[in-house]
Amino acid sequence: MSDMLVPLYNLPARSPYNNDSVTIRRALAPEKQVVIDWVKEKFNQRWADECEVAFSRQPVSCFIAIEEGKMIGFACYESTCRNFFGPTGVDELARGKGVGTELLLECMEAMYAEGYAYAIIGGAGPKEFYEKTIGAIEIPGSKPGIYKGML
């Protein structure tokens, strides 16, 4: 998959998230192991490793989605490289509620607030979602990008 470039200064205006049962917020340091274990269980070890790096930053560069006291999604930035978004994922049972979109927008807005004009989505998929939601464009020649030769 190719990388994508996002102009953070052109992010769409947001309306309030309309799901009273879901809370989207920045993860807290004492939640580190719970979040990492959830990411490993629901997705994979590599994403859990990247998520762990997000907890080493101050502020933590991982946002989580919570419903009824349980984690249902996460999104990180600046885990593998500076200015990179990802990994991100939503529990299969919670998809279709706009959780992924909200997590994405929280991260993009946080990156813009930290002084970035652009964000990079490494190995982006699904491309159409990122194009439509935040105006991301594919970066030519970026496949396999930073993940080339990974063990």
C-alpha positions, -999 to +999 in steps of 0.1 A: +000+000+000+011+035-007+015+064+017-009+093+016-005+130+023-030+150+043-032+189+042-040+195+079-048+232+072-078+220+051-094+196+075-132+196+072-152+215+098-164+191+125-198+188+140-202+173+174-200+135+175-236+122+178-231+091+198-238+096+235-227+061+244-192+065+229-164+086+243-133+095+222-103+108+242-066+108+245-053+077+263-037+081+297-003+067+307-018+044+334-039+028+306-009+018+286-009-020+292-047-023+288-046-004+255-016-023+242-031-057+252-064-048+235-046-038+202-026-070+202-057-091+208-079-074+183-053-066+156-017-077+158+017-075+177+031-049+152+003-025+158+007-031+196+044-023+193+036+010+175+009+018+200+034+013+228+057+040+212+027+064+212+026+061+250+063+072+253+053+106+240+041+135+261+013+141+255+004+105+247-002+103+209-029+076+211-066+083+212-091+057+223-128+051+219-148+037+249-183+024+250-199+012+282-165+011+300-149-010+272-124+000+246-138-003+210-112+016+190-078+034+189-057+056+167-021+067+171+002+092+155+040+097+155+046+060+164+068+048+136+079+081+122+074+118+131+044+132+113+029+098+105-006+087+114-014+052+124-020+025+133-057+028+138-085+003+143-120-003+155-135-035+169-155-054+143-186-052+164-184-014+167-178-005+131-204+016+113-209+041+142-184+067+129-158+058+156-130+054+131-138+088+116-138+105+150-105+089+160-089+099+127-101+135+131-089+137+167-054+127+156-053+150+126-064+180+147-038+171+174-011+170+148-022+203+134-022+218+169+014+205+174+025+226+144+023+203+114+008+215+081+007+180+066+003+145+079+014+113+063-006+081+065+019+053+061+007+023+041-028+037+039-058+016+035-087+021+027-075+049+005-110+060-006-120+066+031-090+089+036-096+107+003-132+114+011-129+121+048-098+143+050-087+150+014-057+127+015-038+122-017-016+093-027+022+099-026+037+086-058+065+061-054+058+055-017+051+018-019+064+000+002+078+032+019+093+031+053+082-005+058+105-018+031+127-046+043+109-049+077+115-081+096 
